[in-house]
Amino acid sequence: MSAGGDDWQLAKAAFDAGMSFKEAVEEASAAAKRRRNPVAFPIRDAAANPKMSADPGMSVKKVKSDETTGSPIPDFRLPRADTSPRTLLTARREAKNSLDTNTGKLKWFPKVCGPGDIIGDGAKKLLGQPKLDPIALLVRETAQNSWDARLADSIDFTINLRKLSLAQQTALRDRIFTGSPQVLGLNESLAQQELWVLEVSDRGTKGLGGPVRNDLPIDPLEPTDFIDLIFNIGAPRDVHLGGGTYGFGKTVGYLLSRCGTTLIWSRCRTASGIEDRLIGSAIGGGYEDARNRYTGRHWWGTSPTDHEGIEPALGHAAKSLGEATFSTNFEVEDTGTSILIVDPDLGGDSPAEYAAKIAEAALWNLWPKFVPTSDGLRPMTMQVQLNGENVPLPAPSNHPVLSAYVECLQAVRTAQTGNGLPASGLVSLEEVWSQRPRKLLGHLAMTRFVLFDQKDDGSSEVNPIPGGSHHVCLMRHAAELVVRYDEGWALDQPGYQWAGVFRPVAGADDSFALSEPPAHDDWVIESLKDRRQKSEVKVAFTRLRELTRSFVAPSTDRYEHGEMITQPTVGLAEALGGILVALGGVPDPLTRAATRSRGKRVKSIRPTVTVSDRQLVASPVPASVRAVLAMTAQDPNDKVVCLAADVSAVSDGGDESLDSSDLKVHWSPGPLGSASGGGVPGFSYQCPSGTEVLLTIDFPADIALDIEVRVV
C-alpha cells in the first residue's frame, strides 16, 4: 500500500479508532480488496477484533441482506457526518480540535507576558508614523496582502461597511468573543444598540494556509500564511515581486477598531481538501490580574486535546460561526479570506460619508489594479459597499486627473512587458539608467493635461495631491501598487498640470522593495544596507528629478549678440496648443504674448538662483575637503529668496546619501574668497533678492560630492 490516497486515509482513521498500526493497514488493505472483488473477500466480523467493538470511537452497522455479505462493516466514523475518504484527514483534525460541540463557543486566550514579548501597545506602533490617513492605509495594506495571495491574474476584493443584525451581534457576543478584560473595551462595543463593522474580503485567493501553530518546526516548503497573519508580527516578505508582509499589514485593522478587535474567517486547500478556519484576534493595552501580567494580545479559538495551545475553529464549526457573522460566504469551491473589523472608528458625520471616503482612498491608492491589460483583464475587481449596496467607484480612465496617470501606466506596461495599450502621442517615455554599473532601473512616463475647473476645498483627507497634479506615481513592478506620489515642479500657467508614473523593471524591483518602511508608503534610501541596492534607489531618484525638471521646464534659452534670451513658460503653453483644441480655446493668462527685447534678459516670473563659481580648498576639519559655491539669488518682486542645498556623495561603490553628521554646511554673504566656514549653519538659507551668497561645505576627503542648490 502506498503512503497516500483513499486507502491510506482509511488506515489512519482505523489507527485513530484504536487499532494497532498493523491491524489498521490490514483493515485498509482488506477494504481495497473488497472493492476490487467483493465475493472473494467477504467483510470480517467485528468479533474477530475486540477493538472494533470495544472502542467507543467505533461503530458497527449491518448491511442489507441483498448485499454481498451479512457481516458487519467497521465504520470508522469520527465526529462529523462526512466520512468520504477525501475528507477523513480533515475529520481527524476536527476530532482533536476541542470546540465545545454542546455550546458551539470559542475560548478566550489572553497572552501571558513572557521573555521577549511585545506589549500590545508596542505592536500597534510597529507601523511607525505613516503619512497616510488610516483609511488609506487600511485599503492599501489589505489589498496588498490579497494581491500577494492571488491564485490567478485577477481577484475580487470587497470592503463592506455594514451594521450587524441582532442575530449577528448576538453570535459575536455569545459564541465568539466569550470573554475579554475591561481594558480592551470589547464588551462595551458588543453591548451597543447598533454595532457597525468593516468586512474586508477577497476571493480568487489562496486563503490562509499552512500550519495553524507557530510553536512547532515548519517544513521550509510549506506556506506559513495563517500563522504569519494571526500570530506573528513582522513576518518577512515571502512573495517575490510581491507587495509586502502580513505582519505589519494586519496591524492597521486593530488600529481602526475602537476595541482593537478583528475576526478572521479563511478558506484554504489542505492535504485533505478545502478547510475552513476561523479565529478572533485583538491587540490592546497590557494589564494584570491577581495571578499574571498580560501583553494585551488576545485570541478566541480552540484548545487542541493533545497539547496546550491556541488553534482556530476548523471545518464545519468554523463554517457555522462564519456564516452566522459574515455577510459574504464562500461558494463550494471558493478559497479566500474575510476579516471583520469590530466597531471601527468611523469619523466623519455619517456611515455614508465614511464609505465615500473608503471609495476615494481605494481610487487614489489602488487605481493601477483597476486598469485592464491589453487583453481586457482587470487585475482587481473591487467593490466598496455600505450595508451591502455598492458605493460609486468611477473608472480611473474617466477620472479628470487619474486618466493622465492611466495613460502613463499604459506606456510603461508596453515598454516593459508589451502588455499594454499603445502610448498616446502626448506621453513622454524615458528609460532610467544607472551608470556604474550600467543597468536599466525602470521607466518613467509623463504627460501634460489641462484642468481649469478643479476645485479643492482641502476637506479630503485621503487625496494625496490636493494642490493639483505635478507628481510622479511611484509603484513596484509586478505588484503595481501605489507607493506614493512624488511631488515635482508645478507648471507656471493656471490650469496646466502634469502626471508621471515610474515603475522599476523586474531586475531592480527588490532594491525598491527592501527600501520600503513597514507601511509601504515610501522608498527610504537610508534603510538599505547593501551598497548596490542603495545606489540603485539613489540614482533612480536623482534621474527622476532631472527628467521631471526637464519635462516641466524644457530648456528654451538662446543667445543673441552674446547675451542669453530666456523664453518664459508661455512658450511651453504654446507648445501645448494641440491639447486645447478639444477644450474650446485658450485660457486668458495664455493669450498674452511673451515680450522679448534684443540684447535684454526677459524677467523670470519665478525666483532663480545662479551659481557663478565654485572651488575646492583646504579644510580646517581633519580628513576633510571644503567646497565653496558662489551664487546670486533673484526674485522678480524683490522678495526674500529661500535657498536649499541637496547634498549626496559619489564613492567607489556608487552613489549614496550622506548622514548630516558627515557634513559641516554654512551660508554667508559673498563675495568669493571671503568664506571662513562661519555663518548660518544648515541646509537652507534666506537672503534678500540680488544678494551674492556663499555656500561652504566641509566633507570627507575620500568621496566626491554632488551638490544641488534650488529655490524653495
N, C-alpha and C positions, 0 to 999 in steps of 0.2 A: 504494500500500500504506500502510495506516495504521500509525503507530508504536506498535504494540501487538498482542496476540493471538498465535495459534499461528504464523502466517507470519513475523511479526517475530522471534519467538524462534528460529525455524529459521534466519533470516538471520543472527542473532547467532552461532549455533553455526557456521555456514559461515564467517563472518568470522574467528572464533577459530581455525578449522581451516586458515586460510592464504589464503582468497580475498580479493580486494580488496573494498572496500565495494560498488562497482558490481556485481561478479560475485556477491557474496553476496545482494544484493537481487534480481538477475535469477534466481538459482537458487531463491530462496524464491517468487518470482512464478511461475516455471515449475511448482513443486510445487503451488501453488494452482490453476493452470490444469489440471494433470493430474488433480487430484481432481475438478474440475468436468467435464472432458471428456477422459478418458484416451486415446481413439482419436485425437483431433485433435492432441494434444500429447504425442508419444512422449518417453521419457526419453533425454537426451543420453548419448553415450558418454563414458566417463572420459577417453579420449584427447583429446577436444576441449578439455580444460582440464588442462594438465600438473599444476597444483597439486593437483588432485583425487587424482592417483595418487602424486605425489611427496611430499606432506606425510605424515609418519608418524602424524599425528593423524587421518588419513582412512583409511577402509577402503572397499572396494568389494565388493558382493555381487551375485550373479547371481539373477535372478528365474526363477520356474518357466516352462516353455515354454508352459503353457496360460494365462499371464497376457497382458496387453495387448502387451507388447514384451519382447524378449530383451535389450535394452540394460541395461548395469549401472546400478544406482541408487546415487548418492552417499549414504553412510550417515554422517552427521555424529555419530559416536559419541565421547563423552567418557568418562573413566574411571568409569563406573557402568553397570549393566545397564539401568536405566530411562531411555529416551530419548523418552518421550512429550513432546509439545510443552509440557504444563503444567509439567514439571519440568526443562526444558532450562536455564533460568536458574540453578536450584539446581545442576545439573551443572557449569555453568561456574564457579560459586563454589567448588565442591568441587575442581575441577581446579586452582585456584590455591591451595588450602589444603593445605599440604605435610605432612600427616600421613604418616609413614613407612608406606606400604602393605605393606611386607615384614614389619615387626615389629609394626605397629599400636600404636606407642607415642607418647605425648605428649612434648613437650620441656619442659625446666625453664628458666624465665626469672626469675632474681633481678634485682631492680631496683637498678641502679647509682645512687648518690647524684648528684643534680643540683641546680642552684639552686632554692631554694624547696621542696624535697622535705620531706615529713613522715616522720620516722623511725618505724618500725613501732610502738615502744612509745608514741609520741605519738599515733598513730592509734587505738590501743586506748583511750587516755584521753579520746577525744573525747566519749564518753558522759557525761563528768563523774563525779559521785559520786551516782548514783541511789540512792534509799532502798530500792528493791526488791531482793528476792533475785534472783540471776542467772537462776534457772529461771523466775520470774515475768516477768522482763524478756524472756527468750527467747520465751516464749509470747505475750506482748503484741506484741512487735515483729514477729515473723514472721507472726502472724495479721493484724496491721495492714497489712503490705505485701501479703499475699494478698488481703485485702478490697479494697484500693485497685485491685488488678489484676482484679477480677471482671468477667465478661462479662455476667452477668445478676444477678438479685436474690438468688441463693443460690450458695454454693460448698461444696466438700468440702475439709476440712483435716485432716491426719493427722500425728501425731508418734509415731514408732515407735522405741523403744529396743531395739536388737537386737544380737546377736552375729553377726559376719560368719562365713560359711562359709569353709573353707580356700581354695576357688576364688575367692571374692570378695576375700579378703585378698591372695591372690597377684596378682590383677588390679590391685588398688590399688598394690601394691609394684612390680610388674614392668612394667606397661603405662601407668600414670597418673603416679604420683609417682616419676619416674625419677631424681631427684636432689634433694638438699637439703643445706644446711650443717649441721654438727654442732650449732650453737647452737639450731636450731629444735626439735630433739628428735623430728622426724618419723620418722627411721629407727628409733629405739628403739620408738616406738609401733607401727610396722608389723611389728616383729620379735616382738611379744608372742605368746604361745601362744593367748590369747583376746583378740580385738580387738573392742571394743564401739563402736558408732556411734549417733548420733541422726539419724534420717532424717525430715526435715520436708518434707511435700509438699502441694501444693494442686492441685485440678482444678476446671474451670469458670472458670479464669482465663486471661488472655491470654498468659501466658508472658513471657519477657524478649525483647521485640522491638527493632526499631531497629538502628542501625549497630553493628558489633562492634569498631570502632576509635574511640577518643576523641581522636585527634590530627588529624582532618580536619574541615573545616566540615560543619555539620549543617543540614539543612533544618529551619526552625523549626516546621514542621507535623509533623515526623517524631518518633515516640516515641524516648526515649533510655533505656529501661528496662535494657537489657543493660549498657551502659557505666556507668550510674549505680550499679548493684549491684556490678559486678565491679571497675571501675577507679576510680571517683570516690569521694571522701569528702565527705559533707555536701552532696549534691545538693539543690536546693530542691524543695519540695513542688509537684508539678505536677497534682495531682488536687483540683479544687475540692470542698470539704467532705470531703476525704479525711482519712486518718489521719496521715500524716507523710512521712518521707523514706526512700529506700533507703539513703542514705549512712551514717546512723547505725544504722539498724535491723539492718544486716548485721554490725555490729561485735561484737554480743553472741555470735554464733556462734563467732568466733575466741576470745573470752574464755572460753567454756566448754570449748573443745578444749585438752587438755593440750599439744598441739603447735601450737596456733593455726592449724589447717588445715581447710578445707572443700572439698567437691566439689559443683559446681552443674551440674545437667542440666535444661535448659529446652526447651520445645517451643512455637513461636510460628508465626504466619502471616506470610509474606513475600509479595512481589510474585509469586513463582513457586509459592506453595503453602506447605504446612506444612514447617517446618525444625527439625531437632534441633540443639541447641547444647550442648557440654559443655566445662567448663574447671575446673581446680583453682586454688585461691587460698589464700594463707596470710599471716598477719601475725605476725612475731616481732621479736626484738631486732636492732638494727643490728650489723653486723660488717664485717670487712675481710679481704682476702687479699693476695697479693703485688702485685696489679695495681690493685685498686679498693676503694673503700668502698661498702657496700651499705646500703640503707634498712631491710632486714628484711621488705620486702614481696616476695612470690613468686607466680608464676603457672605453671601447667602447661597448655600448649596447643599451638598450631601456629604456624609462621612462614610467612606467605604468600610465594609465589615472586616476587612483583613488588615487594616492599618489605620493609624491616626492621620488625618489629613483632610483636605478640602477637595472636593470634586464637584463638577456641575451635575445637575439632574440630566439623565440620559434617556434617549428613546421616547417611549410613549409618555413618560412622566414629563419630560421637557416639552414635548409637543402639546400636551394638555395645558400646561402652565402658559406656554407661549400664546396659544390660541385664545386663552382667557384674558390676556392683557394687551396683545399687539393687534393693530388693525390690519396689517399686511401679513398674510400667512404664506406658506410655501406650497407650491404645486407638487405633484407626486415626485417628479424627478428634479425639482429645484434644489440648488445649493446657494448659500449666501449668508449674510449676517444682518441682523436688525438690532439696533441699540435704542433703548428708551431712556431719555434724559428726564429725570423726575423733577417736576416743579421748576422749570427753567426761569431764570431772572429775565422777564420779558422786556423790561424797559419800555419806553415809548408810552403812548396813550391807550393803545388797544392791541389785542392779538392780531388784528388785520394790519396794523402798522408794522408790527414785528415781522409778520410773514412777508410783507412787501420788502422789508429790509433784508431778509434772508434771500429773496429773489434777486435783489440788486447786488448783494455780495456774491451770489453764485455767478451772475453775469460777468462781473468785473474780474473774478478770480478763476473761473473755470471756462471762459469763453472758447479757448482753443479746443476743448473737448466737444464743443457743440458744432465745430466747423467740419463738414463732411470732407472726406478724402476724395480723390479723383474718381473712385468707383462708387461714390454716393454713400459710403458707410459713415455714419456718425459715431465717433468713438464712445460717446456717453449720451444716453437719453436720460435727461433729468427732469424731475417734477418737483416743484415746491407747492405744498398744499396747506390749506387752512381747513381743518376738520374734514379732510378728505377731498376738498374741492380745489382744483388747480388754481394757482395764482399766476397771472400773466408773466411769461418769461420770453421776451422777444428774441428772435434770432439775431446773433451778433452781426450778420451781414446786413440787417435792416437798421442797426443802431447808428445814430448820427456820428458817433465818434469811433466805436469799436469796428465799424465797417472798414475803416482805414487800416486798422491793425489786422483784420482778416485778410486784406489784400497782401499785406506784408508777409503774413504767415504762409499764405499760398505760394508766394515767391520763394521763401526759404525751403518749404517742403519740396518744391520742384527741384531746387538746386541740390538738395542733399539726398533725396530718395527717388525723385521722379514721380512721387505720389502726391501730386498737387496740380492745381489748375494753372494755365499759362498766366504769367505775371502781367499786370496792366502796364501800359507804356509809361505811366506816371510813377511807377515803383522803381526805385534805385536799389540795386542789389550789389553788395560788397562782400568780398572774402576777407576774413580776419586771420592774419598770419602772425606767428612768432618767427623771429629771425635766427635765434640761437638756442636750439637747432631750428631749422626752417620746418614749420609744421602748420597745417591748416587747423585752426581752432574752432571756427564756426562761420556763420553767415549772418550778415546784417542787412535787412531790407528796410527802406524808408520811403515814405510818401507824404506829400503835402495835400491839404484839403482845406476847404472854406466852410466856416460855420459862423454866420453873422448873428443868429438869434439865440445863441446859447445863453441860458440863464443859470446862474449859480448863486443860490442864496446862502450857501455854506451850511445848510442844515443836514446834508447827508454825512453820515459817519463812516460809510463804507466805500465811498467813491475815492479811489486812490489818486485821482488827478483833478481835484476840484477847481483848480485855476486854469483849466484848459489843457489840451494835449500838446506837449512838447517833450515827449518821453519815449524811451525805448523799453518795450516789454521784454524782460529777461525771462527765459524759460529753459528748462532742461531738454535734452534731445528727444528720446522716445517718450518720456513721461508727458511732455508738453503741458506741464502745469506751471502757472504763473509764479515766478519767484518774487519779483517786484517790478515796479515801473520806475526806471532810472531817469531822473529829470535832466533835461538838457537845456539849451538856449532856446528861448521863445522867439518866434518871428516878430518883427517890429510892427507890422501892419495889422490893424484891428481886423478880426475875422479870420485871419490866416492861422492855421495850426498844422502840426505835422505829427506823424506817428512812426514808430520803428519797432521791429522785432529782431531780437538776437537769439539764436539757438546754436549751442555748440554742436560739433559733429560728434559721432559716437566715440571716436578715439580719444576725445578730450573730455567727455562728459563726467568721468569720475573725478577729475580735478575740481570741477564746479560743484559736484555733489558733496564732496568732502569739506568744502568751504562753507556749507550751509549751517547756520545755528539750529538749535532744536526746533524752532518754529518754522524753519524752511522759508524765511521771508527775506533772505539776503545772501550775498556771496561775500564772505569775510576773508580777505587775503591773509590776515594775521593768524587765522585759526589753522592754517595749513603748516605742517611740519616739513613735508617733502619739498625740496627746493625747486624741483622741476614743476610740480603741480602749482606751487606758489607763483612761479614765473609765468605759467600759462594763464592763470587768472589775472595777474597783474598786467600782463601785456594786453590781454583782451580788453580790460577796462581802458587802458591807455589808447588803444586803437579805436575803441568806441567813441571816446571823447574827440579824437581827431576827425573821425569820419562824420560824426554828427555835426561838429562845428563847421566843417567844410560844406556839409549839405545845407545847413541853415543859412550860412553867410558865405556863399562861394566868392572866391577872390575876383573882384572886378576892378582892381586897381590898374591904372595905366599911367604912362608918363608923357607929358607934353612940355617941350622946351626945358627938359631937365627937372621938372617938378612933377610930383605924383598927383594925379587927379583921382579922387575917390568917388565912385558912384554909390549913392545911398541905396537903401534897401528897396526904394521904389522900383529900381531896375529888376530886383528879384520878383516883385509883384507883376511887372510887365511880362516877365518870363513865364508867369503862371496864367497868362491870359486865357489859354485853352480851357482851364478849369471853369472859368466864369461864363462860358458860352451858355451852358445849360442852366445857369442861375439867373440869367436875365440882366446882366450888367455888371458894372464895377462899382464898388463902394466909393463914397465921396473922398475919403482920405487918399485913394489911389489915383484920383484924376488930376492931382497936382503934379505937374512935370518937375523933374529934378533940375535944379539950376546948376549950371556949370560955367565957370569962368576960366578962360585960358590963363595958365600960369598961376592960378589960385587954388588952394585946397578947399574943397567943399566941406562945410562944417558938419561933423558927425552928429547924429541925434542921440547918441548914447555916450556915456563916459568911456574913455580909452586910456590905455597905458602903453607907452612906447619905451622899450629898452634901448638905450643909446650906447652902452658899453658894458663890458664885463671883464673881470680879471681874476686870476688865481694868484694869491700871495701867501707868504708865510703866515702861520697862525701861532699866536701865543699859547694855544691849547696843545698839550703834548700829543704827539702822533696824529695831528690833525692838519688840515689844509683850510685856507679861508677863501671863499668865493665872494666877490663883491660885484653887484649889479647896479648900474646907474639907470634910472628911468624917470620919465616925466608923466604925470597923470593929468588928464584934461577932462573937464566936464563942460558941455555946451551951455549950461546955465550957471556956470561958475560956482557950483555947489561943492561940498566936501566929497572927495572920492575915497571909497574904501577898497583897499588892495588886499589880495590874499596870495600866499605862496603855497603851491603844491610841490612837495619835495619827495623824490624817490631815488633809489640807488640802482646802479648797474654794476654788478660784481661779476667775477669769473663764472659764477653759477647761473647767471641770468638776472633779469630784473626782479627787484623785490622792494617792498615798502620798508621804511625805516622807523624805528621807535624814536619818539621825540627826544628821549634822553640821549640819543646818539648825536644830536644836533644842538648848536647854540645859534639862535636866529635873532637878529636885531635889525630894526629900521631906524634911519636917521636922515636928517636933511642933507642934501648934496653940498658941494659937487664931489665928483670922483676924486679920491686921494685924501679926502678928509675923514674917511671911516676909521674908527678906532675899535670897533666892536662894541661900543656902548650904544645907548639909545633905548628905543622902546622894544622890549623882547616880545616874541610871539610870532605866529604865522600870519597875522593880519595887521593892517595899519591904516589909519585915516589921515588924509592930508588935504590941504586946500588945492583947488584946481590950478594947474600951471606950476606946481611945485616940483623941483627936482629932488628925487628921493634915492637913497642908497639902501640896498638890501645886503646885509652881511651875514654869511652862514659859515660857521666853523664845523667841519665834518671829518670823519675818519679818513686817513690818508690812503687806505687800501681800497677805496671804492671810487667810482665815478658818479657824479651827481647829475640828476635830471631835475631842473627847476622850471616850474611854470608859474608865471605871475599873471593874475587875472583881476578884473574888476568885479566886485560883488555888490 
